[in-house]
Amino acid sequence: MSNMIKRFFVLSGLCMFLSMSAQKTHTVVKGDTPYNISKKYGLTVDELLKLNPKTKDGKIAIGDILVIKPGGNSGAVNSAVPNKTTQLAKITLQPKQTIYGITKQYKISEAELRRLNPDLDSHMKIGDEITLPLDNIKKYGGSSVIASATPSEAPAVSTNSKSRIDSDSQKSSALSIGSSQDEYATYTVEQGDTVFSIVNKFGISIDELIALNPDLAKGLKTGMILKIRKLDPAYIKKNGDALSVVLMLPFGYSTNETQYRSMAVDFLTGAKLAIERNASGGQKLDIKIVDSGNEASFKSSLSQINPNNTDLIIGPFFKSNVIDLLDFTKTQKIPVVAPFANSSELYGYSNLIILETTDQTYADKIAEEVKAAYSDQKIYIVADAKKENANYLKSSLEKNLRNPNIIIVNSAADIQLDQNMMTGQSAPVIAVLASDNENIGEAFSNKVIALSKEVQGIKAFSMYSVPSFDKKVDELSQANLVYLMDRKIDTDGKFEKEILAAYREKYCKTPGKYAIIGFDVVNDMLTRENKKGEIFKQINKVQTQLATKFEFVRTKSNGAYINKGFRIIRLVP
């Protein structure tokens, strides 16, 4: 344990008594800690450290003089129980408000808050009413809505409630998720951990950590199990048959980052439509949405998940976070669905379902199609800037065709008709698009159409669908265009029309790219998991959703499942 931690949590053996009403400074004596000093003067640890910025990371030493409150006032605010003339009022609980946040905003101690609200733990839901002194609401409430304001004395605390509060403060920190009395996310202290590394890791304050773990006053020890935060009541262990699903989406609210927020919000709109659709069909669902933040802050979001009471996790979006989640749930082997992450590093996890179809899968299919149509024509492959797809496709064709003449070009303008050596006449060629760039696709369409007007027998293929294919169907059919269509809606389909209409009715707009993915992913998983524990029993079933075909294949024996589904579009004259 570091010297800082030893100093931070030495038990108090000697106290210096000074009048709080006149106290401006405090001289540190043996046994003082930031926690017991802040408690003595009615401050939070965070407030004490802000008043004393030189006490870096909470390090204090005997003889240090600490500022307690500017102007000579004690930091204790409203620490007494309200008397009979105190006016009480109620605020409506807003999103993200916590017990700790309320005490800080309204300058009220947690003990008094609990006296005013004996059933506080069960009241922590958005829209619930919290009783507070009227003066505190008026002074510190900002735009808070006062639900009622009447002269009253503090509500009596029942014997049961009082004993519960007192016993909670004495409980050992050695609790795990799933206990019958209290449900907390926990963390096991590792070698090298400090109080400050832990609070930074989980995005909580020192006061919150100490309030949940009073044994920290005896020192931080490797192997100690710390309570991190109270679990959402909806995710306390149930005996029912509802499917418990967690969606982990990178909103970035906890880190104040907006980089992926619009994508996450769009994904959620489609997901909600799928959830409502399955619930209306009789499926019992408990859905929890977790803000997974960014790649760096992701681990703190894991404390919001109870792995002992979760049946399915959809998300997160990023590869490194998927690995962290798989490690977190390795004991329970919960099915984890990765909507976007696809890497060979993930292929060894047997409980992982990878939805992103790889470019290699598309290239393999197009190679098969070219092979079936090939009869000694020259082959042009139109590449993008990276050329990865084009090079892979060329290598595959060279292995499977006899003496092929394959040319990779950067522009469709470079595609030329072949010349028949015997007759000197122009001969047809095979043109392959290995890019999803719209402009490159437009140029490819125009070139293929022009060549097909010069000579019959032009054959065109594309790994991707681009907008120009829809606009020029009749002309491209003369080149017998074959392309793969993924995440593109068949607007003529009955199911597709139904879902699009439902989305427009719910959101008054057409679904965006990530809304479509959100619907497809969640609807596909819920229809496979229509009974708890069924998802892997139905994983081999091929299903096409709004825009995506799902056809799962194991990457290797006892490895992850990966989607290799795609739809083939063939245009004929």
Long-range contacts (C-beta under 8 A, 24 or more apart in sequence): 1-219, 1-220, 1-221, 2-194, 4-57, 4-58, 4-59, 4-194, 5-194, 5-195, 5-219, 5-220, 6-219, 7-33, 7-59, 7-60, 7-61, 8-33, 8-34, 8-58, 8-59, 8-60, 8-195, 9-33, 9-216, 9-217, 9-218, 9-219, 9-220, 11-217, 11-218, 12-36, 15-40, 20-74, 20-76, 21-74, 22-72, 23-68, 23-69, 23-72, 23-74, 24-67, 24-68, 24-69, 24-71, 24-72, 25-65, 25-66, 25-67, 25-68, 26-65, 26-66, 26-68, 27-63, 27-64, 27-65, 27-66, 28-60, 28-61, 28-62, 28-63, 28-64, 28-65, 28-66, 29-62, 30-62, 32-60, 32-62, 33-60, 33-217, 34-58, 34-60, 34-206, 35-206, 35-210, 35-216, 35-217, 36-217, 37-66, 38-75, 38-207, 41-68, 41-69, 41-74, 41-75, 41-76, 42-74, 42-75, 42-76, 42-77, 42-79, 42-109, 43-68, 43-69, 43-75, 44-104, 44-205, 44-207, 45-205, 45-206, 45-207, 45-210, 46-205, 46-206, 46-207, 47-75, 57-196, 58-195, 58-196, 58-206, 76-109, 77-107, 77-108, 77-109, 78-107, 78-108, 78-109, 78-112, 78-133, 78-136, 79-109, 79-111, 79-112, 80-112, 81-112, 81-115, 81-154, 82-112, 82-116, 82-133, 82-153, 82-154, 83-153, 84-153, 85-151, 86-133, 86-134, 86-151, 86-152, 86-153, 86-154, 87-133, 87-134, 87-135, 87-149, 87-150, 87-151, 87-152, 88-116, 88-131, 88-132, 88-133, 88-134, 88-149, 88-150, 88-151, 88-152, 88-154, 89-131, 89-132, 89-133, 89-134, 89-137, 89-146, 89-147, 89-148, 89-149, 89-150, 90-129, 90-130, 90-131, 90-132, 90-146, 90-147, 90-148, 91-129, 91-130, 91-132, 91-137, 91-141, 91-144, 91-145, 91-146, 91-147, 92-127, 92-128, 92-129, 92-130, 92-144, 92-145, 92-147, 93-123, 93-124, 93-125, 93-126, 93-127, 93-128, 93-129, 93-130, 94-126, 94-144, 95-126, 96-253, 98-124, 99-124, 100-205, 100-207, 100-208, 100-211, 102-130, 102-132, 105-140, 105-141, 106-132, 106-133, 106-136, 106-137, 106-140, 106-141, 107-136, 107-139, 107-140, 108-132, 108-133, 108-136, 110-211, 114-157, 114-165, 115-154, 115-155, 115-157, 116-154, 116-155, 118-155, 118-157, 118-158, 118-161, 119-161, 121-230, 122-233, 124-230, 124-233, 125-233, 131-155, 169-214, 170-214, 172-215, 173-212, 173-213, 173-214, 173-215, 173-216, 173-224, 173-225, 173-226, 173-227, 174-224, 174-225, 175-225, 175-227, 176-225, 177-231, 177-306, 177-307, 177-308, 178-237, 178-306, 178-308, 178-309, 182-230, 183-230, 183-231, 183-233, 183-235, 183-236, 183-237, 183-306, 184-212, 184-227, 184-228, 184-229, 184-230, 184-231, 185-227, 185-228, 185-229, 185-231, 185-302, 185-303, 185-304, 185-305, 185-306, 186-225, 186-226, 186-227, 186-228, 187-225, 187-226, 187-228, 187-303, 188-223, 188-224, 188-225, 188-226, 189-220, 189-221, 189-222, 189-223, 189-224, 189-225, 189-226, 190-222, 191-222, 193-220, 193-222, 194-220, 195-220, 198-226, 201-299, 201-300, 202-228, 202-229, 202-300, 202-303, 203-254, 203-297, 203-300, 204-228, 204-229, 228-303, 229-303, 229-304, 231-304, 231-306, 232-288, 232-304, 234-286, 234-288, 235-286, 235-288, 235-305, 235-306, 235-309, 235-310, 236-306, 236-309, 237-306, 237-308, 237-309, 238-286, 238-309, 240-284, 241-284, 241-532, 242-284, 242-285, 242-286, 243-283, 243-284, 243-285, 243-286, 243-311, 243-312, 243-526, 243-529, 243-532, 244-286, 244-288, 244-309, 244-310, 244-311, 244-312, 245-285, 245-286, 245-287, 245-288, 245-310, 245-311, 245-312, 245-313, 245-314, 245-526, 246-287, 246-288, 246-289, 246-290, 246-305, 246-310, 246-312, 246-313, 246-314, 246-315, 247-271, 247-287, 247-288, 247-289, 247-290, 247-314, 247-315, 247-522, 248-290, 248-292, 248-301, 248-313, 248-314, 248-315, 248-316, 248-321, 248-325, 249-289, 249-290, 249-291, 249-292, 249-315, 249-316, 249-317, 250-291, 250-292, 250-293, 250-294, 250-316, 250-317, 250-318, 251-291, 251-292, 251-293, 252-291, 252-293, 252-294, 253-291, 254-291, 254-293, 254-297, 254-300, 254-301, 255-293, 255-294, 255-297, 257-293, 257-294, 259-294, 260-294, 260-317, 263-317, 263-514, 264-317, 264-514, 266-512, 266-513, 266-514, 266-515, 266-518, 267-339, 267-514, 267-515, 267-517, 267-518, 268-518, 269-503, 269-506, 269-507, 269-511, 269-515, 269-518, 270-503, 270-511, 270-514, 270-515, 270-516, 270-517, 270-518, 270-519, 270-520, 270-522, 271-314, 271-518, 271-519, 271-521, 271-522, 273-499, 273-502, 273-503, 273-506, 273-519, 274-518, 274-519, 274-522, 274-523, 274-526, 275-522, 275-526, 277-502, 277-523, 278-523, 278-526, 278-527, 278-530, 283-526, 283-530, 285-526, 290-315, 292-316, 292-317, 292-321, 295-320, 295-321, 298-324, 299-324, 302-328, 305-329, 307-331, 307-332, 307-334, 308-332, 310-334, 311-335, 311-529, 311-532, 311-533, 312-337, 312-525, 312-529, 312-535, 313-337, 314-339, 314-521, 314-522, 314-525, 315-339, 316-341, 317-341, 319-343, 319-345, 319-346, 322-346, 322-352, 326-351, 326-352, 335-529, 335-535, 335-536, 337-521, 337-525, 339-517, 339-521, 342-562, 346-560, 347-555, 347-556, 347-559, 347-560, 347-562, 348-556, 348-559, 348-560, 349-559, 349-560, 350-558, 350-559, 350-560, 352-560, 352-561, 353-525, 353-535, 353-539, 353-552, 353-560, 353-561, 353-563, 354-555, 354-560, 354-561, 354-562, 354-563, 355-521, 355-548, 355-550, 355-563, 356-563, 357-486, 357-563, 357-564, 357-565, 357-566, 358-562, 359-388, 359-389, 359-392, 359-463, 360-392, 361-564, 361-566, 362-389, 362-463, 362-464, 362-484, 362-486, 362-566, 363-389, 363-392, 363-393, 363-396, 363-434, 363-463, 364-396, 365-484, 365-566, 365-568, 366-393, 366-432, 366-461, 366-462, 366-463, 366-482, 366-484, 367-393, 367-396, 367-397, 367-400, 369-461, 369-482, 369-568, 370-397, 370-401, 370-430, 370-432, 370-461, 371-397, 371-400, 371-401, 373-430, 373-459, 373-480, 374-401, 374-404, 374-430, 377-418, 377-427, 377-428, 377-429, 377-430, 377-459, 378-405, 378-407, 378-418, 378-429, 378-430, 379-404, 379-405, 379-406, 379-407, 379-429, 379-430, 379-432, 380-406, 380-407, 380-408, 380-409, 380-414, 380-415, 380-429, 380-430, 380-431, 380-432, 381-406, 381-407, 381-408, 381-409, 381-432, 381-434, 382-409, 382-410, 382-411, 382-412, 382-415, 382-431, 382-432, 382-433, 382-434, 382-435, 382-440, 382-444, 383-408, 383-409, 383-410, 383-434, 383-435, 384-434, 384-435, 384-436, 384-437, 384-440, 389-434, 389-435, 389-463, 390-434, 393-432, 393-434, 393-463, 411-440, 411-443, 412-440, 412-443, 412-444, 412-446, 412-447, 412-448, 413-443, 413-447, 415-447, 415-448, 415-451, 417-451, 417-454, 417-455, 426-454, 426-455, 427-455, 427-457, 428-455, 428-456, 428-457, 428-458, 428-459, 429-458, 430-459, 430-460, 430-461, 431-458, 431-459, 431-460, 431-461, 431-479, 432-460, 432-461, 432-462, 432-463, 433-460, 433-461, 433-462, 433-463, 433-464, 433-466, 433-483, 434-463, 435-463, 435-464, 436-463, 436-464, 436-466, 437-466, 438-466, 438-467, 438-468, 440-466, 441-466, 441-467, 441-468, 441-469, 442-466, 442-467, 442-468, 444-468, 445-469, 445-472, 445-475, 445-476, 448-476, 448-479, 448-481, 449-475, 449-476, 449-478, 449-479, 451-479, 452-478, 452-479, 453-478, 465-569, 469-569, 473-571, 476-571, 477-571, 477-572, 477-573, 478-573, 479-571, 480-570, 480-571, 480-572, 480-573, 481-569, 481-570, 481-571, 482-568, 482-569, 482-570, 482-571, 483-568, 483-569, 484-566, 484-567, 484-568, 484-569, 485-566, 485-567, 485-568, 485-569, 486-547, 486-548, 486-549, 486-566, 486-567, 487-513, 487-516, 487-517, 487-520, 487-547, 487-548, 488-547, 489-516, 489-546, 489-547, 495-546, 496-546, 496-547, 499-546, 500-546, 516-546, 516-547, 516-548, 517-547, 517-548, 519-545, 519-546, 520-545, 520-546, 520-547, 520-548, 520-550, 521-548, 524-548, 524-550
